């Protein structure tokens, strides 16, 4: 059984992610201990809240270098929602903030448009733009659950899925051992749990 570290840095929804990992048959540990994170089989960085606040909390727990070390070690890593956005170079949420810079692109706020509410909250169709093992067994066009006011658009070759709400934005990225999803797989029922299961299988080396 693989052991997945779910990074606990005072961001919301971490326990839902932990329960999803356990539901698909893997061992999950909720932690901000660097040694535990580095010695896990895979790492998930959830995120709820503002980009800058989340980055500040990672700094508070001395986890910025830990996360960089994990990714450099080629251990499978998955960012969810703000955890996905933090992988980009820059965010303009309540000022300008630097991200990890692992995905080329910026995180911007949805523009206002008549008939559309911000935040983007609820189910929306996700189209896969590349075959990827994170989506093994899931059909392109499936619905996933979103809660966000800001979005990223990958400007490199990392985009593996997209979504359209007011504008077209990057719904998922992959670069080597690094994945990020803007939607919440832990809230996306069967398809979302399959994403979590696939990530755990990637960590196990069987996918």
Phi, psi and omega in degrees: 000130180281153179249119183251123175273121173261115188290122181256108181224041178065024174262151184289164170072009183293325182290330176295322177293316178301315180296324178295318177300315180292325181298324182274005171099013178254164176271127178246143176227125179268117191202155166238020177278119184301319182295318179295317180298314182292333183263007177279170177276338179197162185228135173242129177249098176283178176187127173224131181122196183278145182306308183298320179296319180295319178295320178298322180291324175297321177294321180303320181266012179056042185256353181297310179293325178300314180295318177298319180295320179299312182293320178295332180282356180071020172286138179301135185223133180232122174260137182240131177057248178295330175299328173289314182297326181297342180285342182282174183286315189214145172234146179249031179274111182055055183107186180254128184229143177272135174261198180287340178071023182273337175242126180286125180148172182241157176252120186233162180278144174302136174287153178291141177208132181305132178090355180241133179265146173238125013285158169290110186226120178130196186273138177212154182285136177244125180257129177278134180255350176213150170294136180207141184294342176296334182254019180303129177082007180242136180277141172299142183094359177294158180264138176230162186263129182240147168214100181193149175254345181240153183217156175247151171235115181290130181256004175253205184260022189270347185294127177243349177205151180225163179218157179235117173212107189069306175228165173276133181222167180282121180266338180200147178229159173209130174218103182064239182272009186251128175232152173214141177229133179284329180282172179257098179297328181291348178247004189256026173054223190300313182294321179293319178295328177293323176298314178297316179299317180297319179298317179297323178290326174299317179297327181281342181084018181253005178222000000 
